[in-house]
Amino acid sequence: SAAMNWPPLHKQSSEALAGALRDVVHKKPKDLFEYVAQALQDQSGLDPAEFEAYFEECRRKPRTYVLEDRCPAGQDPLTWVPMRFNDDTILLTLQQRAAELTSEILSALPIEDTKGFLDRATVAFPELMYVRDQPSETVSSQRTYHSVELFAFQSLRAVYLACTGCEGAALDDEAVEFSFQCDGLAKEARAQVRQGVRDEATLETLIVLLILRALGSRETFQKAYGGGHAQAEKAALHAIEHDAGAIPSFSRLTAQQKTLVTSCLEAFFPLHMLVAAEAVPGHFLQVKESLVPEEGA
């Protein structure tokens, strides 16, 4: 089972547990767990019935978490993210944040603060911390970007421009890294993409797919969760199969969304192959076999 975000044991609790285990070694009781439980109960001085009633009362209360949204400075996001985002309540929080972000993208109102938008994306899709050199910092405070980080952020900016409900969304941005200058191409892409991306669930699936491709391009992710694969799609698929807990945004998707993401990764081939006439019939057959059966593809 996934590890929980429990705080460290109090010193007295650790000492009491260590003492009970030492007694177990010497006395070798028939029922190990019962012996340790009774020993800890005796040392606590609490009434078992009162404690059980208090425990049940606490369990009925809604759980709340006051935990960091960003990987703290000095910690490795590749280990911090899976530990931080690992139970149903936390994943539900991520789902709600993602829904707010997709709703913002599809809105008729423009997103004028691109860096603020990207910063909200790193909170809603925490795997983005894997591609950042300084995951504890806000995007608004950044001046430079790792190449894969910039690719991920530019992809999210492109998703916004292609899917936004704002007809007058500006291609230029205060940050030159996130400016687009191909007005005709952007309009045509928006018309085509909107035919397939009509709701928040589909948009969320698209975002997760793009994030996974970015993750698969980062060498540290390839080594940690990508099975050493240098190809982005293969690294992402390896992580999905073997370390899904490391990609919580994928883990919380519906079964249909997961199937669509994996099918896209399996069928992917670079656009330049099509432009250079290097795509062979086998590539298109893979797309047909993988995606056509999937509703929403």
DOTI-877345 format. One record per residue: x, y, z of N, C-alpha, C, O in turn; residue number from 1. Coordinates in steps of 0.2 Angstrom, whole numbers, plus 5000, padded with zeros to 4 digits. Example, Ala and Ser with C-alpha at 12.3 -4.5 7.8 and 13.67 -1.06 7.14 Angstrom:
DOTI-877345
npx  npy  npz  capx  capy  capz  cpx  cpy  cpz  opx  opy  opz  nr
5066  4972  5039  5062  4978  5039  5066  4984  5039  5071  4983  5042  1
5064  4989  5035  5068  4995  5036  5064  5000  5039  5067  5006  5040  2
***
This chain:
DOTI-877345
npx  npy  npz  capx  capy  capz  cpx  cpy  cpz  opx  opy  opz  nr
5004  4994  5000  5000  5000  5000  5004  5006  5000  5010  5006  5002  1
5002  5012  4998  5005  5018  4998  5007  5021  5004  5003  5020  5009  2
5013  5024  5005  5015  5027  5012  5010  5032  5013  5008  5036  5009  3
5009  5033  5020  5005  5039  5022  5010  5045  5024  5015  5044  5025  4
5007  5051  5024  5010  5057  5026  5010  5058  5034  5008  5063  5036  5
5012  5052  5038  5012  5053  5045  5017  5057  5048  5023  5057  5045  6
5016  5061  5053  5022  5064  5056  5026  5059  5060  5024  5054  5061  7
5033  5061  5061  5037  5057  5065  5034  5055  5072  5030  5059  5075  8
5035  5049  5075  5033  5047  5081  5036  5052  5087  5042  5054  5086  9
5032  5053  5092  5035  5057  5097  5040  5053  5101  5040  5047  5101  10
5045  5056  5104  5051  5052  5107  5049  5047  5112  5051  5042  5112  11
5044  5049  5116  5041  5045  5121  5038  5039  5118  5038  5033  5121  12
5034  5040  5113  5031  5034  5109  5036  5029  5107  5035  5023  5107  13
5041  5032  5104  5046  5028  5101  5050  5024  5106  5051  5018  5105  14
5051  5027  5112  5054  5023  5118  5050  5018  5120  5052  5013  5122  15
5043  5019  5121  5039  5014  5124  5038  5009  5119  5038  5003  5121  16
5038  5010  5112  5038  5004  5107  5044  5000  5108  5044  4994  5107  17
5050  5004  5108  5056  5000  5108  5056  4996  5115  5059  4990  5114  18
5054  4998  5120  5054  4994  5126  5050  4988  5126  5051  4983  5128  19
5044  4989  5123  5039  4983  5122  5042  4978  5118  5041  4972  5119  20
5046  4980  5112  5049  4975  5108  5055  4972  5111  5056  4966  5110  21
5058  4975  5115  5064  4972  5119  5061  4966  5124  5064  4961  5124  22
5055  4968  5127  5052  4963  5131  5050  4957  5127  5050  4951  5129  23
5047  4958  5121  5045  4953  5117  5051  4948  5115  5050  4942  5115  24
5057  4951  5114  5063  4946  5112  5064  4942  5118  5066  4936  5117  25
5064  4944  5124  5066  4940  5130  5060  4935  5132  5061  4930  5134  26
5054  4938  5132  5048  4934  5135  5045  4929  5129  5042  4924  5131  27
5046  4931  5123  5043  4927  5117  5036  4925  5119  5034  4919  5119  28
5031  4930  5119  5024  4929  5120  5021  4925  5114  5024  4925  5109  29
5016  4921  5116  5012  4917  5111  5009  4922  5105  5010  4921  5099  30
5006  4927  5108  5003  4932  5103  5007  4939  5103  5006  4943  5108  31
5011  4940  5098  5016  4945  5098  5012  4952  5098  5013  4956  5102  32
5007  4953  5094  5003  4959  5093  4999  4961  5099  4999  4966  5101  33
4996  4956  5102  4992  4957  5108  4996  4959  5114  4994  4963  5118  34
5002  4956  5114  5007  4957  5120  5009  4965  5119  5009  4968  5124  35
5011  4967  5113  5014  4973  5112  5008  4978  5113  5009  4984  5116  36
5002  4977  5111  4996  4981  5112  4995  4982  5119  4993  4988  5121  37
4995  4977  5123  4993  4977  5130  4998  4981  5134  4997  4985  5138  38
5005  4980  5132  5010  4984  5135  5010  4991  5134  5010  4995  5138  39
5008  4993  5128  5008  5000  5126  5001  5003  5129  5001  5009  5132  40
4996  4999  5130  4990  5002  5133  4991  5003  5141  4989  5008  5143  41
4995  4998  5144  4996  4999  5151  5001  5005  5152  5000  5009  5157  42
5005  5006  5148  5010  5012  5149  5006  5019  5147  5008  5024  5150  43
5001  5019  5143  4998  5025  5141  4994  5028  5147  4993  5034  5148  44
4991  5023  5151  4987  5025  5157  4980  5028  5154  4976  5030  5158  45
4978  5026  5148  4972  5028  5145  4967  5023  5146  4968  5017  5146  46
4960  5025  5147  4955  5020  5147  4953  5017  5140  4952  5022  5136  47
4954  5011  5139  4953  5009  5132  4946  5010  5129  4946  5012  5123  48
4941  5010  5133  4934  5012  5130  4934  5019  5128  4931  5021  5123  49
4936  5023  5133  4936  5030  5131  4940  5032  5125  4938  5036  5121  50
4946  5029  5125  4950  5030  5119  4947  5028  5112  4948  5032  5107  51
4944  5022  5112  4941  5020  5106  4935  5024  5104  4934  5026  5098  52
4931  5027  5109  4926  5032  5108  4929  5038  5105  4926  5041  5100  53
4934  5041  5107  4937  5047  5105  4940  5045  5098  4939  5050  5093  54
4943  5040  5097  4946  5038  5090  4940  5038  5085  4941  5040  5079  55
4935  5035  5086  4929  5034  5082  4926  5041  5080  4924  5042  5074  56
4926  5045  5085  4923  5052  5084  4928  5056  5079  4926  5059  5075  57
4935  5055  5080  4939  5058  5076  4939  5056  5069  4940  5059  5064  58
4938  5049  5068  4938  5046  5061  4932  5048  5057  4932  5049  5051  59
4926  5050  5061  4920  5053  5057  4921  5060  5055  4917  5062  5051  60
4926  5063  5058  4927  5070  5056  4930  5071  5049  4934  5066  5047  61
4928  5076  5045  4931  5076  5038  4939  5077  5039  4941  5081  5043  62
4943  5074  5035  4950  5075  5035  4952  5081  5031  4950  5082  5026  63
4957  5085  5034  4960  5090  5031  4967  5090  5031  4970  5087  5036  64
4970  5093  5027  4978  5093  5026  4980  5100  5026  4978  5104  5022  65
4985  5101  5030  4989  5107  5029  4996  5105  5027  5000  5105  5032  66
4997  5104  5021  5004  5102  5018  5006  5106  5013  5002  5110  5010  67
5012  5106  5011  5015  5110  5006  5012  5109  4999  5011  5103  4998  68
5012  5114  4995  5010  5113  4988  5016  5112  4984  5015  5109  4978  69
5021  5114  4986  5028  5113  4982  5033  5110  4986  5033  5110  4992  70
5037  5106  4982  5043  5103  4985  5047  5107  4989  5050  5112  4986  71
5048  5106  4995  5052  5111  4999  5059  5111  4997  5062  5106  4994  72
5063  5117  4998  5070  5118  4995  5074  5112  4999  5073  5111  5005  73
5078  5110  4995  5083  5105  4998  5081  5097  4997  5084  5093  4999  74
5074  5096  4995  5072  5090  4994  5071  5088  4987  5070  5092  4983  75
5071  5081  4986  5071  5079  4979  5064  5078  4977  5060  5074  4980  76
5061  5082  4972  5054  5081  4970  5052  5074  4968  5047  5071  4969  77
5057  5070  4965  5056  5063  4963  5054  5058  4969  5051  5053  4968  78
5056  5060  4975  5054  5056  4981  5049  5060  4985  5045  5056  4988  79
5049  5066  4984  5044  5070  4988  5037  5070  4986  5032  5069  4989  80
5036  5070  4979  5029  5070  4976  5026  5064  4977  5020  5064  4979  81
5029  5058  4976  5025  5052  4978  5023  5051  4985  5018  5048  4986  82
5027  5054  4990  5025  5053  4997  5020  5058  4998  5016  5057  5003  83
5020  5064  4995  5015  5069  4997  5008  5068  4994  5003  5069  4997  84
5008  5066  4988  5001  5065  4985  5000  5057  4984  5000  5055  4978  85
4997  5054  4989  4997  5047  4989  4991  5044  4992  4991  5038  4994  86
4986  5048  4994  4979  5045  4996  4973  5048  4993  4974  5053  4989  87
4968  5045  4993  4962  5047  4990  4960  5054  4991  4957  5058  4986  88
4960  5056  4997  4958  5063  4999  4963  5068  4996  4960  5073  4993  89
4969  5067  4996  4974  5072  4992  4973  5072  4985  4973  5077  4982  90
4972  5066  4982  4971  5065  4975  4964  5069  4973  4964  5072  4967  91
4959  5069  4977  4953  5072  4976  4954  5080  4976  4951  5084  4972  92
4959  5082  4980  4961  5089  4980  4964  5091  4974  4963  5096  4971  93
4968  5087  4971  4972  5088  4965  4966  5088  4959  4967  5093  4955  94
4962  5084  4959  4956  5084  4954  4953  5090  4954  4951  5093  4949  95
4951  5093  4960  4947  5099  4961  4951  5105  4958  4949  5109  4954  96
4958  5105  4959  4962  5110  4957  4963  5110  4949  4963  5115  4946  97
4963  5104  4947  4964  5103  4939  4957  5105  4936  4958  5108  4931  98
4952  5104  4939  4945  5106  4936  4945  5114  4936  4942  5117  4931  99
4947  5117  4941  4947  5124  4941  4952  5127  4936  4950  5132  4932  100
4957  5124  4934  4962  5126  4929  4959  5125  4922  4959  5129  4918  101
4956  5119  4921  4953  5118  4914  4947  5122  4913  4946  5125  4908  102
4943  5124  4919  4938  5128  4918  4940  5135  4916  4937  5139  4912  103
4946  5137  4919  4949  5144  4917  4951  5144  4910  4950  5149  4907  104
4954  5139  4908  4956  5138  4901  4950  5139  4896  4950  5143  4891  105
4945  5135  4897  4939  5135  4893  4935  5142  4893  4930  5143  4889  106
4936  5146  4898  4932  5152  4900  4932  5156  4894  4937  5157  4890  107
4927  5161  4893  4927  5166  4888  4932  5172  4890  4933  5176  4886  108
4934  5172  4896  4938  5177  4899  4946  5175  4898  4948  5169  4898  109
4950  5180  4896  4957  5179  4894  4961  5177  4900  4959  5180  4906  110
4966  5173  4900  4971  5172  4905  4977  5177  4904  4981  5176  4899  111
4977  5183  4907  4982  5188  4906  4989  5187  4909  4994  5189  4907  112
4989  5183  4915  4995  5182  4918  4997  5175  4917  4995  5170  4920  113
5001  5174  4912  5003  5167  4910  5007  5164  4915  5006  5158  4917  114
5012  5167  4918  5016  5164  4923  5012  5162  4929  5013  5157  4932  115
5007  5166  4931  5003  5165  4936  4999  5158  4935  4997  5154  4939  116
4996  5158  4928  4993  5152  4926  4997  5146  4926  4995  5140  4929  117
5004  5146  4924  5008  5141  4925  5010  5139  4932  5011  5133  4933  118
5010  5144  4936  5011  5142  4943  5005  5138  4946  5007  5134  4950  119
4999  5140  4944  4993  5136  4947  4994  5129  4944  4992  5124  4947  120
4996  5128  4937  4997  5122  4934  5002  5117  4938  5001  5111  4939  121
5007  5120  4941  5012  5116  4944  5009  5114  4951  5011  5109  4954  122
5004  5117  4954  5001  5115  4960  4996  5110  4958  4995  5105  4962  123
4992  5111  4953  4987  5106  4951  4990  5099  4948  4987  5094  4949  124
4995  5100  4944  4999  5094  4941  5006  5094  4944  5010  5096  4941  125
5007  5091  4950  5013  5091  4954  5019  5088  4950  5025  5089  4952  126
5017  5084  4946  5023  5080  4942  5027  5085  4938  5033  5084  4937  127
5025  5091  4937  5028  5096  4934  5035  5098  4938  5040  5101  4935  128
5034  5097  4944  5040  5098  4948  5046  5094  4946  5052  5096  4948  129
5045  5088  4943  5051  5084  4941  5055  5087  4936  5061  5086  4935  130
5052  5092  4932  5056  5095  4926  5059  5102  4928  5062  5105  4924  131
5057  5104  4934  5060  5110  4936  5066  5110  4940  5067  5105  4944  132
5071  5115  4939  5077  5115  4942  5076  5118  4949  5080  5116  4954  133
5071  5122  4950  5070  5125  4957  5062  5124  4959  5058  5129  4958  134
5060  5118  4960  5053  5117  4961  5050  5121  4967  5044  5121  4967  135
5054  5123  4972  5051  5127  4978  5049  5134  4976  5046  5137  4980  136
5052  5136  4970  5050  5143  4968  5044  5144  4964  5042  5139  4961  137
5041  5150  4964  5035  5151  4960  5038  5152  4953  5043  5155  4952  138
5033  5151  4948  5035  5152  4941  5036  5160  4940  5040  5162  4936  139
5032  5164  4944  5032  5171  4943  5039  5174  4944  5041  5179  4942  140
5043  5170  4949  5049  5173  4951  5055  5171  4947  5061  5173  4947  141
5054  5166  4942  5059  5163  4938  5061  5168  4932  5057  5172  4929  142
5067  5167  4930  5070  5171  4925  5073  5166  4919  5074  5168  4914  143
5075  5160  4922  5078  5155  4917  5074  5149  4918  5071  5148  4923  144
5074  5144  4913  5071  5138  4913  5075  5132  4910  5079  5133  4906  145
5075  5126  4913  5078  5121  4910  5074  5119  4904  5068  5121  4903  146
5078  5116  4899  5075  5116  4892  5068  5111  4892  5063  5113  4889  147
5068  5106  4896  5062  5102  4897  5056  5106  4900  5051  5105  4899  148
5058  5109  4906  5053  5114  4909  5050  5119  4904  5044  5120  4905  149
5054  5122  4900  5052  5127  4896  5047  5123  4891  5042  5126  4889  150
5049  5117  4888  5045  5114  4884  5038  5112  4887  5033  5113  4883  151
5038  5110  4893  5032  5109  4897  5027  5115  4897  5021  5115  4896  152
5030  5120  4899  5027  5127  4900  5024  5129  4893  5019  5132  4893  153
5028  5129  4888  5026  5131  4882  5020  5127  4879  5016  5129  4876  154
5020  5120  4881  5015  5116  4879  5009  5118  4882  5003  5118  4879  155
5009  5120  4889  5003  5122  4892  5000  5128  4889  4994  5129  4889  156
5005  5133  4888  5003  5139  4885  4999  5138  4878  4994  5141  4876  157
5002  5133  4874  4999  5131  4867  4992  5128  4868  4988  5130  4865  158
4991  5124  4874  4985  5121  4875  4980  5127  4877  4974  5126  4874  159
4982  5132  4881  4977  5137  4882  4975  5141  4876  4969  5142  4875  160
4980  5142  4871  4979  5146  4865  4974  5142  4860  4970  5145  4857  161
4975  5135  4861  4971  5131  4856  4964  5130  4859  4959  5129  4855  162
4963  5130  4865  4957  5128  4868  4953  5133  4872  4947  5132  4874  163
4956  5139  4872  4952  5144  4876  4946  5146  4873  4945  5146  4867  164
4941  5148  4877  4935  5150  4875  4935  5158  4873  4930  5161  4871  165
4941  5161  4874  4941  5168  4873  4944  5169  4866  4949  5167  4864  166
4939  5172  4862  4941  5173  4855  4947  5178  4853  4950  5177  4848  167
4948  5182  4858  4953  5187  4857  4959  5186  4861  4963  5191  4862  168
4960  5180  4863  4966  5178  4866  4973  5180  4863  4973  5179  4857  169
4977  5184  4866  4983  5187  4863  4988  5181  4862  4990  5178  4867  170
4992  5181  4857  4997  5177  4856  5004  5179  4859  5008  5175  4861  171
5004  5186  4859  5010  5189  4863  5009  5188  4870  5004  5188  4873  172
5015  5188  4874  5015  5188  4881  5021  5192  4884  5025  5194  4880  173
5020  5194  4890  5025  5198  4893  5031  5195  4893  5037  5198  4892  174
5031  5188  4894  5037  5184  4894  5038  5182  4887  5034  5178  4884  175
5044  5183  4884  5045  5182  4877  5045  5174  4876  5043  5172  4870  176
5047  5170  4881  5047  5163  4880  5040  5160  4879  5040  5155  4876  177
5035  5164  4881  5028  5161  4880  5024  5165  4875  5018  5164  4875  178
5027  5168  4870  5024  5172  4865  5024  5168  4859  5029  5164  4857  179
5019  5168  4855  5018  5164  4849  5017  5170  4843  5013  5174  4844  180
5020  5169  4837  5019  5174  4832  5016  5171  4826  5016  5174  4820  181
5013  5165  4826  5010  5162  4820  5002  5162  4821  4999  5158  4822  182
5000  5168  4819  4993  5170  4820  4988  5165  4816  4983  5162  4818  183
4990  5164  4810  4986  5160  4805  4986  5153  4807  4981  5150  4807  184
4992  5150  4809  4992  5143  4812  4989  5142  4818  4985  5137  4819  185
4989  5147  4822  4986  5147  4829  4978  5147  4828  4975  5143  4831  186
4975  5151  4823  4968  5151  4822  4966  5144  4819  4961  5141  4821  187
4970  5141  4815  4968  5135  4812  4968  5129  4817  4964  5125  4817  188
4974  5129  4821  4975  5124  4826  4969  5125  4831  4966  5119  4833  189
4967  5131  4833  4961  5132  4837  4955  5129  4835  4951  5125  4838  190
4954  5130  4828  4948  5127  4825  4948  5119  4825  4943  5116  4826  191
4954  5116  4824  4954  5109  4824  4954  5106  4831  4950  5101  4832  192
4957  5109  4835  4958  5106  4842  4951  5107  4845  4949  5102  4849  193
4947  5112  4844  4941  5113  4848  4936  5107  4846  4931  5106  4849  194
4937  5104  4840  4932  5099  4838  4933  5093  4842  4928  5089  4843  195
4939  5092  4845  4940  5086  4849  4940  5087  4856  4938  5083  4860  196
4941  5094  4858  4942  5096  4865  4936  5100  4867  4936  5106  4866  197
4930  5097  4869  4924  5100  4870  4922  5101  4878  4917  5105  4879  198
4926  5097  4882  4924  5097  4889  4930  5097  4893  4936  5096  4891  199
4929  5098  4900  4935  5098  4904  4939  5092  4905  4945  5092  4906  200
4935  5086  4905  4938  5080  4906  4943  5078  4900  4948  5076  4901  201
4941  5080  4894  4945  5079  4888  4951  5083  4888  4957  5081  4887  202
4950  5090  4890  4956  5094  4891  4961  5092  4896  4967  5092  4895  203
4958  5090  4902  4962  5087  4907  4967  5081  4905  4972  5081  4906  204
4963  5077  4901  4967  5071  4898  4973  5073  4893  4978  5071  4894  205
4971  5078  4889  4976  5081  4885  4982  5084  4889  4988  5083  4887  206
4981  5088  4894  4986  5091  4898  4990  5085  4901  4996  5086  4901  207
4987  5080  4904  4991  5075  4907  4996  5071  4902  5001  5070  4904  208
4993  5070  4896  4997  5067  4891  5003  5072  4889  5009  5069  4889  209
5002  5078  4888  5008  5082  4887  5013  5083  4893  5019  5083  4891  210
5010  5083  4899  5015  5083  4904  5019  5076  4905  5025  5076  4906  211
5016  5071  4903  5019  5064  4903  5025  5064  4898  5030  5061  4899  212
5024  5067  4892  5029  5067  4887  5035  5072  4889  5040  5070  4888  213
5033  5077  4893  5038  5081  4895  5042  5078  4901  5049  5078  4900  214
5039  5074  4905  5043  5070  4910  5047  5065  4907  5053  5064  4909  215
5045  5062  4902  5049  5057  4899  5055  5059  4895  5059  5055  4893  216
5055  5066  4894  5061  5069  4891  5066  5071  4896  5072  5072  4894  217
5065  5071  4902  5069  5073  4907  5073  5067  4909  5071  5062  4912  218
5080  5068  4909  5085  5062  4911  5084  5059  4918  5084  5053  4919  219
5083  5064  4922  5082  5062  4929  5076  5057  4930  5076  5052  4934  220
5070  5059  4927  5064  5055  4927  5065  5048  4923  5063  5043  4926  221
5069  5049  4918  5070  5042  4914  5074  5037  4918  5072  5031  4918  222
5079  5040  4922  5082  5035  4927  5078  5033  4933  5079  5027  4935  223
5074  5037  4936  5071  5036  4942  5065  5031  4940  5063  5027  4944  224
5061  5033  4935  5054  5030  4934  5053  5027  4927  5048  5024  4926  225
5057  5029  4923  5056  5028  4915  5060  5022  4913  5060  5021  4907  226
5063  5018  4918  5066  5012  4915  5072  5013  4911  5075  5008  4908  227
5075  5019  4912  5081  5020  4908  5080  5022  4900  5084  5023  4897  228
5073  5022  4898  5072  5023  4891  5073  5031  4890  5071  5035  4893  229
5077  5032  4884  5078  5038  4882  5073  5042  4878  5072  5048  4877  230
5068  5037  4875  5063  5040  4871  5057  5042  4876  5055  5038  4880  231
5055  5048  4875  5050  5051  4880  5044  5046  4881  5042  5045  4887  232
5041  5044  4876  5035  5040  4876  5036  5034  4880  5032  5031  4884  233
5041  5030  4878  5043  5024  4882  5044  5025  4889  5042  5021  4893  234
5048  5030  4891  5049  5032  4898  5042  5033  4902  5042  5030  4907  235
5038  5037  4898  5031  5038  4902  5027  5032  4902  5024  5031  4908  236
5027  5027  4897  5024  5021  4898  5026  5016  4903  5023  5013  4906  237
5033  5016  4904  5036  5012  4909  5034  5015  4916  5032  5010  4920  238
5034  5021  4917  5032  5024  4923  5024  5022  4925  5023  5020  4930  239
5020  5023  4920  5013  5021  4920  5012  5014  4923  5008  5012  4927  240
5016  5009  4920  5016  5002  4921  5019  5000  4928  5016  4996  4931  241
5024  5003  4929  5028  5001  4935  5028  5006  4941  5029  5003  4947  242
5027  5012  4940  5027  5017  4946  5022  5022  4945  5023  5028  4945  243
5016  5020  4944  5010  5024  4944  5009  5029  4950  5007  5035  4949  244
5012  5027  4955  5011  5031  4961  5016  5038  4961  5014  5043  4964  245
5020  5037  4956  5025  5043  4955  5022  5048  4950  5024  5054  4950  246
5016  5047  4947  5012  5051  4943  5005  5052  4945  5001  5049  4942  247
5004  5055  4951  4997  5056  4954  4992  5059  4949  4986  5057  4949  248
4994  5063  4945  4989  5066  4940  4986  5061  4935  4980  5061  4933  249
4990  5056  4933  4988  5050  4929  4984  5045  4934  4979  5043  4932  250
4986  5044  4940  4983  5039  4944  4976  5041  4946  4972  5037  4946  251
4974  5047  4946  4967  5050  4948  4963  5050  4942  4957  5051  4943  252
4965  5049  4936  4961  5049  4930  4956  5043  4930  4957  5038  4933  253
4950  5044  4926  4946  5038  4925  4949  5033  4921  4954  5034  4918  254
4946  5027  4921  4949  5021  4917  4949  5023  4910  4954  5022  4906  255
4944  5027  4907  4944  5029  4900  4949  5034  4899  4952  5033  4893  256
4950  5039  4903  4955  5044  4902  4962  5040  4902  4966  5042  4898  257
4963  5036  4906  4970  5032  4907  4971  5028  4900  4977  5029  4897  258
4966  5025  4898  4967  5021  4892  4968  5026  4886  4973  5024  4881  259
4965  5032  4885  4966  5036  4880  4974  5039  4880  4977  5040  4875  260
4976  5041  4886  4983  5043  4887  4988  5038  4885  4992  5039  4881  261
4987  5032  4887  4992  5027  4885  4992  5025  4878  4997  5024  4875  262
4986  5025  4875  4985  5024  4868  4988  5029  4864  4992  5028  4859  263
4988  5036  4866  4991  5041  4863  4999  5040  4863  5002  5042  4858  264
5001  5038  4869  5008  5038  4870  5011  5032  4865  5017  5032  4862  265
5007  5027  4865  5009  5021  4861  5009  5023  4853  5013  5020  4849  266
5004  5027  4851  5004  5028  4844  5007  5034  4842  5008  5036  4836  267
5011  5038  4846  5014  5044  4845  5019  5044  4840  5023  5039  4840  268
5020  5048  4835  5026  5049  4831  5027  5057  4830  5022  5060  4829  269
5033  5059  4829  5034  5066  4828  5031  5069  4822  5031  5066  4817  270
5029  5075  4823  5026  5079  4817  5031  5080  4811  5029  5079  4805  271
5037  5081  4813  5042  5082  4808  5043  5076  4803  5045  5076  4797  272
5041  5070  4805  5041  5064  4801  5036  5064  4796  5037  5062  4790  273
5030  5067  4798  5025  5068  4793  5027  5073  4788  5026  5073  4782  274
5029  5079  4790  5031  5084  4786  5037  5082  4781  5037  5084  4775  275
5041  5078  4783  5047  5076  4779  5045  5069  4775  5050  5066  4772  276
5039  5067  4775  5037  5061  4772  5041  5055  4774  5042  5050  4771  277
5042  5055  4781  5046  5049  4784  5041  5045  4787  5043  5039  4789  278
5035  5047  4789  5030  5043  4792  5028  5037  4787  5026  5039  4781  279
5028  5031  4789  5027  5025  4785  5019  5023  4787  5017  5025  4792  280
5016  5019  4783  5010  5017  4784  5009  5013  4791  5003  5013  4794  281
5014  5010  4793  5014  5007  4800  5012  5012  4805  5009  5010  4810  282
5015  5018  4805  5013  5023  4810  5006  5025  4810  5003  5025  4815  283
5003  5025  4804  4996  5027  4804  4991  5021  4806  4986  5022  4809  284
4994  5015  4804  4990  5009  4807  4990  5009  4814  4985  5007  4817  285
4996  5011  4817  4996  5011  4825  4991  5016  4828  4988  5014  4833  286
4991  5021  4824  4986  5026  4827  4979  5024  4826  4975  5024  4831  287
4978  5021  4820  4971  5018  4819  4969  5013  4824  4964  5013  4827  288
4974  5008  4825  4972  5003  4830  4972  5005  4837  4968  5002  4841  289
4976  5010  4839  4976  5012  4846  4971  5017  4848  4968  5017  4853  290
4969  5022  4843  4965  5027  4845  4958  5027  4843  4953  5029  4846  291
4957  5024  4837  4950  5024  4834  4945  5021  4838  4939  5023  4839  292
4947  5015  4842  4942  5012  4846  4940  5016  4852  4935  5014  4856  293
4945  5021  4854  4944  5025  4860  4939  5031  4859  4940  5035  4855  294
4934  5031  4863  4929  5036  4863  4933  5043  4865  4936  5042  4870  295
4932  5048  4861  4935  5054  4863  4942  5055  4860  4945  5060  4861  296
4944  5050  4856  4951  5051  4853  4951  5055  4847  4956  5057  4844  297
***
